[in-house]
């Protein structure tokens, strides 16, 4: 069989593959400590589940508008105004099957073959693959610990060519957990405006911040940048709703309309009754987000202290998300070798940095319980100790 050429140009998601391998080992009774999954370990808050169950009982089981339930689009526009200072109406918002789908819709709507999309590395692994799937050109800009794994305005300016259409910004970041400061965002916004390109701000971790770090939405920094900004966000991380598949894209009406047309011919609306859970998530108390955050904060400190006590690893302290991104270069192993050996010999699952364009690092998620963290760190310590 001859598959379409685009298939050979993309790689299956390594994070999903490793998480699946860890789950399969667990199912076989192996005592695996998994730090691979990018998903909170909490159940979805009860009031969100109850709202979806009520909608289901009430018969909200039919096709809905492709762009989403009007009430949810309104609630999202309101949230974007109150939380992020972005002046959107419902027509500026489309509800999608997760943040992943909102980004994919955007790529289909905006990127022509040959258009360049600037992606700072370390990156969330789906960005370049999505660009490739629509025949765009991912332009990877490497960053390192010296700038906190953040792209500088100079790096961004240098990467822009006449073919550049879009810049992908992700703060707080997966995989590094780093959060851009308001000043850094402002400087990047100026470059975007000067070059007259678009920026998509992936804000899926915006609520997961520590030590007083502030999230600022790039589109809120003035009219010029607002008109060039797309916001991608979702319910998965803040409300522990990964399996619900609920996200959204917000931006200029023309782009949102195009994304709705694409969605209308591909997936149609997101599961109707699930959208009522999302409305409840936005319109009720945010205490559930706060209590998950408190748990993440404790785990982050424990994992960080343990990692920093392991000679040979060097781990920056990030201000957001639920990941740590140790540099393993002193161990002499490349990231995939390191991760395979760690899983096989000590039953600890972590993600190789090569998946994120950073082969000197590994990614550990601390969205798991404290016992697993302590046990996994004991095993990691033994493993690294044996290497040196
Ligand atoms: N963006 C980033 C940076 C992510 O880490 C993820 C999930 O891991 C997503 C987007 C997509 O989230 P979802 O499609 O589950 O809403």
Boltz pocket constraint, residues with backbone or C-beta under 6 A from the ligand:
constraints:
  - pocket:
      binder: B
      contacts: [[A, 38], [A, 97], [A, 98], [A, 99], [A, 100], [A, 101], [A, 124], [A, 170], [A, 172], [A, 173], [A, 174], [A, 202], [A, 204], [A, 233], [A, 234], [A, 235], [A, 236], [A, 242], [A, 246], [A, 247]]
      max_distance: 6.0
